């Protein structure tokens, strides 16, 4: 029997996974979300670059009992996902695993990131801000950020500081970050610039886009197989090889060093003879924020090891070949 609405528990939070007897209780919320999803540009992030990697991460071994078999996005924007669960899994386990998968989808589709810097500020990279606010019932101040270059990222720090009421603090932070970039530039000035290809995903390979080529330039390298200030796009190993990189950096979106090092093994097989390094991508390369300067310093440390101090432990790992000189 269906309990009165005020007596029900959230079925996704109930430890028995059965607090709600009738799924139609969510019909109004589902209809409202579906209506929002039909609005132009509601999905703000590129599914191929952001959504599918999140799905792979949510279903990798050890995360859930689900295994992602296939995920693709058609030309008209329809996402198709196929997965299987471990043999003998209980209904409860399958339900929990399915919620983990749904969570990976929902986080990226909603494209809402909330941070607090001296106050309550919600950051949305792009899309229908008013629609998101209406749905969430949120009255907080909103800053819409969509940085494409390293300068854009640093400017966004200033924008957040201004809206959070701490412009001086933000200005000091950015000044310190730019000073660190100047220090790298001084250390690598006049030195040969190795050709560097940064791989944002490996199956298929994705070129480096947005601010990542800027990090390579700041580190004393020359970005190749890259799209500065633009979205990362799929490519081929043959195209990457044709760019004649001296160094390959594997920095897959959604992964820290261990995951990057695992993916780098496939790169080593596809690109023999080229020095290959794995990076803590989520920590210092792919997420727009102050730690990108850590990323520039780490790249500089592998390109010019006799001029730039080594990166702290846990940031980079050599997978194949030798250091650049």
C-alpha positions as CSV (number, residue, x, y, z in Angstrom):
1,X,0.0,0.0,0.0
2,X,1.2,3.5,-0.8
3,X,1.9,5.5,2.3
4,X,0.8,9.2,2.6
5,X,3.3,11.5,1.0
6,X,4.4,13.0,4.3
7,X,5.1,9.6,5.7
8,X,7.4,8.4,2.9
9,X,11.1,8.3,3.0
10,X,13.4,9.1,0.1
11,X,14.0,5.8,-1.6
12,X,17.4,6.8,-2.8
13,X,18.4,7.6,0.8
14,X,16.6,4.8,2.6
15,X,19.0,2.1,3.8
16,X,16.5,-0.5,2.7
17,X,16.2,1.1,-0.7
18,X,12.4,0.8,-0.4
19,X,11.1,3.8,1.4
20,X,8.7,4.9,-1.4
21,X,6.2,2.3,-2.5
22,X,4.9,4.2,-5.6
23,X,7.4,5.7,-8.1
24,X,4.7,8.0,-9.4
25,X,5.3,10.1,-6.4
26,X,8.1,11.7,-8.4
27,X,6.0,12.2,-11.6
28,X,5.7,16.0,-11.1
29,X,9.4,16.5,-10.5
30,X,10.3,14.3,-13.5
31,X,7.9,16.2,-15.7
32,X,9.4,19.5,-14.6
33,X,12.9,18.3,-15.2
34,X,12.0,17.0,-18.6
35,X,10.5,20.4,-19.5
36,X,13.7,22.2,-18.4
37,X,15.8,19.7,-20.4
38,X,14.0,20.7,-23.6
39,X,15.1,24.3,-23.3
40,X,17.9,25.4,-25.6
41,X,21.4,24.8,-24.3
42,X,20.2,23.2,-21.1
43,X,23.0,20.7,-21.4
44,X,26.0,23.0,-21.2
45,X,28.8,20.6,-21.5
46,X,30.0,18.5,-24.4
47,X,28.8,14.9,-23.8
48,X,31.7,13.4,-25.7
49,X,34.3,15.4,-23.7
50,X,32.6,15.5,-20.3
51,X,29.6,13.2,-19.9
52,X,30.9,9.9,-21.3
53,X,34.2,10.1,-19.4
54,X,32.1,10.6,-16.2
55,X,30.1,7.5,-17.1
56,X,33.3,5.5,-17.6
57,X,34.6,6.7,-14.3
58,X,31.4,5.8,-12.5
59,X,31.5,2.3,-13.9
60,X,35.2,1.5,-13.7
61,X,36.2,-1.6,-11.6
62,X,35.8,-1.1,-7.9
63,X,33.3,1.8,-8.2
64,X,30.1,-0.2,-8.8
65,X,29.1,-3.7,-10.0
66,X,28.1,-2.2,-13.3
67,X,30.2,-2.4,-16.4
68,X,29.8,0.1,-19.2
69,X,29.5,-1.7,-22.5
70,X,28.8,1.2,-24.8
71,X,28.1,4.9,-24.7
72,X,27.6,7.2,-27.6
73,X,25.9,10.5,-28.6
74,X,24.1,10.7,-31.9
75,X,24.1,13.7,-34.2
76,X,20.7,14.8,-32.9
77,X,22.0,14.7,-29.3
78,X,20.5,11.4,-28.1
79,X,22.7,9.6,-25.5
80,X,22.7,5.8,-25.8
81,X,24.1,3.8,-22.9
82,X,24.4,0.0,-22.4
83,X,25.8,-1.7,-19.3
84,X,25.7,-5.0,-17.5
85,X,25.8,-5.9,-13.8
86,X,27.8,-8.6,-12.1
87,X,26.4,-12.1,-12.2
88,X,24.4,-12.9,-9.0
89,X,23.9,-9.3,-8.0
90,X,21.0,-8.7,-5.7
91,X,18.1,-6.4,-6.6
92,X,19.4,-4.0,-3.9
93,X,22.9,-4.0,-5.3
94,X,21.6,-3.4,-8.8
95,X,19.5,-0.5,-7.6
96,X,22.4,1.1,-5.8
97,X,24.7,0.6,-8.8
98,X,22.1,2.2,-11.1
99,X,21.8,5.2,-8.8
100,X,25.6,5.6,-9.0
101,X,25.3,5.7,-12.8
102,X,22.4,8.1,-12.8
103,X,24.4,10.3,-10.4
104,X,27.3,10.5,-12.9
105,X,24.9,11.5,-15.6
106,X,22.9,14.0,-13.5
107,X,25.9,15.8,-12.2
108,X,27.2,16.6,-15.7
109,X,23.8,17.2,-17.3
110,X,22.8,19.7,-14.6
111,X,26.1,21.5,-15.1
112,X,25.8,23.1,-11.7
113,X,28.9,23.6,-9.5
114,X,28.5,25.3,-6.2
115,X,31.4,27.0,-4.4
116,X,31.6,29.4,-1.5
117,X,34.3,32.1,-1.3
118,X,33.5,34.4,1.6
119,X,29.8,34.1,0.9
120,X,27.2,32.2,-1.0
121,X,27.9,32.1,-4.7
122,X,26.8,29.5,-7.2
123,X,28.9,29.0,-10.3
124,X,27.5,27.7,-13.6
125,X,29.9,27.4,-16.5
126,X,27.2,28.2,-19.1
127,X,23.6,27.4,-20.2
128,X,20.2,28.5,-18.9
129,X,21.0,30.1,-15.5
130,X,17.5,31.3,-14.9
131,X,16.1,27.9,-15.7
132,X,18.4,26.3,-13.2
133,X,17.6,28.8,-10.5
134,X,13.9,28.4,-11.0
135,X,14.2,24.7,-10.7
136,X,16.4,24.8,-7.6
137,X,14.4,27.7,-6.0
138,X,17.8,29.4,-5.4
139,X,18.0,33.1,-4.5
140,X,21.8,33.2,-4.2
141,X,24.0,35.5,-6.2
142,X,25.1,33.9,-9.5
143,X,28.3,34.1,-11.6
144,X,28.3,32.5,-15.0
145,X,31.8,31.4,-16.0
146,X,33.0,29.8,-19.2
147,X,36.8,30.2,-19.4
148,X,38.6,29.1,-22.5
149,X,42.2,30.4,-21.9
150,X,44.5,30.6,-19.0
151,X,43.9,34.4,-18.8
152,X,40.2,33.7,-18.8
153,X,40.6,31.4,-15.8
154,X,42.6,34.0,-13.9
155,X,40.0,36.7,-14.8
156,X,37.3,34.4,-13.5
157,X,39.0,34.3,-10.1
158,X,38.8,38.1,-10.0
159,X,35.1,37.9,-11.0
160,X,34.3,35.5,-8.2
161,X,36.2,37.5,-5.7
162,X,34.3,40.7,-6.7
163,X,30.9,39.0,-6.4
164,X,31.9,37.4,-3.1
165,X,32.8,40.7,-1.6
166,X,36.5,40.0,-1.3
167,X,38.0,41.7,-4.4
168,X,41.3,42.5,-2.7
169,X,41.8,38.9,-1.6
170,X,41.2,37.7,-5.2
171,X,43.5,40.3,-6.6
172,X,46.3,39.2,-4.3
173,X,45.7,35.6,-5.2
174,X,45.9,36.3,-9.0
175,X,48.9,38.5,-8.5
176,X,50.7,35.7,-6.8
177,X,49.7,33.2,-9.5
178,X,51.0,35.6,-12.2
179,X,54.2,36.0,-10.3
180,X,54.7,32.2,-10.3
181,X,54.1,32.2,-14.1
182,X,56.7,35.0,-14.4
183,X,59.2,32.8,-12.4
184,X,58.6,29.9,-14.8
185,X,59.2,32.2,-17.8
186,X,62.4,33.4,-16.3
187,X,63.7,29.9,-15.7
188,X,62.9,28.6,-19.2
189,X,63.8,31.8,-21.1
190,X,66.1,31.2,-24.1
191,X,65.8,27.4,-23.9
192,X,64.7,25.1,-26.7
193,X,61.0,24.5,-26.6
194,X,60.1,20.8,-26.8
195,X,57.0,19.9,-28.9
196,X,54.3,18.7,-26.4
197,X,51.1,16.9,-27.2
198,X,48.7,16.6,-24.2
199,X,46.1,13.9,-24.5
200,X,42.8,14.6,-22.7
201,X,41.4,11.1,-23.4
202,X,42.8,8.0,-24.9
203,X,39.9,5.9,-26.4
204,X,39.6,7.6,-28.8
205,X,42.4,10.1,-28.3
206,X,41.4,13.7,-27.7
207,X,43.5,16.7,-28.5
208,X,44.3,19.3,-25.8
209,X,41.9,22.3,-25.8
210,X,40.9,25.4,-23.8
211,X,43.6,26.6,-21.5
212,X,45.8,23.4,-21.6
213,X,47.9,24.6,-24.6
214,X,48.5,27.8,-22.6
215,X,49.9,25.7,-19.8
216,X,52.4,24.1,-22.2
217,X,53.5,27.5,-23.5
218,X,53.9,28.9,-19.9
219,X,56.0,25.8,-19.1
220,X,58.5,26.4,-21.9
221,X,57.0,24.0,-24.5
222,X,55.4,24.2,-27.9
223,X,51.9,22.7,-28.0
224,X,51.2,20.4,-30.9
225,X,48.0,18.5,-31.9
226,X,46.2,21.1,-29.8
227,X,43.3,23.6,-30.1
228,X,44.2,26.6,-27.9
229,X,41.1,28.3,-26.6
230,X,38.7,25.8,-28.2
231,X,37.0,22.5,-27.3
232,X,39.0,19.3,-27.2
233,X,38.0,17.1,-30.1
234,X,38.6,13.4,-31.0
235,X,41.6,12.7,-33.3
236,X,43.7,9.7,-34.3
237,X,47.1,8.4,-33.1
238,X,48.3,8.9,-36.7
239,X,47.4,12.6,-36.5
240,X,49.2,12.9,-33.2
241,X,52.3,11.2,-34.5
242,X,52.2,13.4,-37.6
243,X,52.6,16.5,-35.3
244,X,56.0,15.0,-34.2
245,X,55.7,15.5,-30.5
246,X,58.9,15.3,-28.4
247,X,56.8,14.6,-25.3
248,X,53.4,13.2,-24.6
249,X,51.4,14.1,-21.5
250,X,48.4,12.0,-20.6
251,X,45.9,14.0,-18.6
252,X,42.4,12.5,-19.0
253,X,39.4,14.5,-17.8
254,X,38.0,13.1,-14.6
255,X,41.2,11.3,-13.5
256,X,43.9,11.8,-10.9
257,X,47.4,10.4,-11.3
258,X,46.7,6.7,-10.8
259,X,43.9,6.7,-13.5
260,X,46.0,8.8,-15.9
261,X,49.0,6.4,-15.5
262,X,46.7,3.4,-16.3
263,X,45.5,5.1,-19.5
264,X,49.0,6.1,-20.4
265,X,49.8,2.4,-20.9
266,X,47.6,2.5,-24.0
267,X,49.4,5.6,-25.2
268,X,52.7,3.9,-24.8
269,X,51.5,1.1,-27.0
270,X,50.2,3.5,-29.7
271,X,53.1,5.9,-29.6
272,X,56.3,3.9,-29.1
273,X,59.6,5.8,-28.8
274,X,58.0,9.0,-27.4
275,X,58.6,10.0,-23.8
276,X,55.2,9.7,-22.0
277,X,54.2,11.2,-18.7
278,X,51.0,10.8,-16.7
279,X,49.6,13.8,-14.8
280,X,47.1,14.3,-12.0
281,X,44.6,15.8,-14.6
282,X,41.8,16.6,-12.2
283,X,44.2,18.1,-9.7
284,X,46.3,20.5,-11.8
285,X,45.4,20.4,-15.5
286,X,41.7,20.1,-16.6
287,X,39.8,22.0,-13.9
288,X,39.8,25.8,-14.2
289,X,41.2,27.3,-11.0
290,X,44.4,28.5,-9.2
291,X,45.9,25.0,-9.3
292,X,46.4,25.3,-13.0
293,X,49.6,27.2,-12.1
294,X,50.7,24.0,-10.3
295,X,50.1,22.3,-13.6
296,X,52.3,24.8,-15.5
297,X,55.1,24.3,-13.0
298,X,54.8,20.5,-13.2
299,X,54.9,20.6,-17.0
300,X,58.0,22.8,-16.8
301,X,59.6,20.4,-14.4
302,X,59.5,17.6,-17.0
303,X,60.4,19.7,-20.0
304,X,63.3,21.5,-18.3
305,X,64.3,19.4,-15.3
306,X,67.7,21.1,-15.0
307,X,66.1,24.5,-14.7
308,X,62.8,23.9,-12.9
309,X,62.4,22.0,-9.6
310,X,60.6,18.6,-9.7
311,X,56.9,18.5,-9.1
312,X,55.7,17.4,-5.6
313,X,54.9,13.7,-5.2
314,X,51.6,12.5,-6.7
315,X,51.5,15.1,-9.5
316,X,53.4,13.4,-12.3
317,X,54.8,10.0,-13.2
318,X,57.0,8.9,-16.1
319,X,55.5,6.0,-18.0
320,X,57.8,5.6,-21.0
321,X,60.9,7.1,-22.5
322,X,63.3,9.6,-20.9
323,X,63.0,13.2,-19.8
324,X,63.2,16.1,-22.2
325,X,66.2,18.2,-22.0
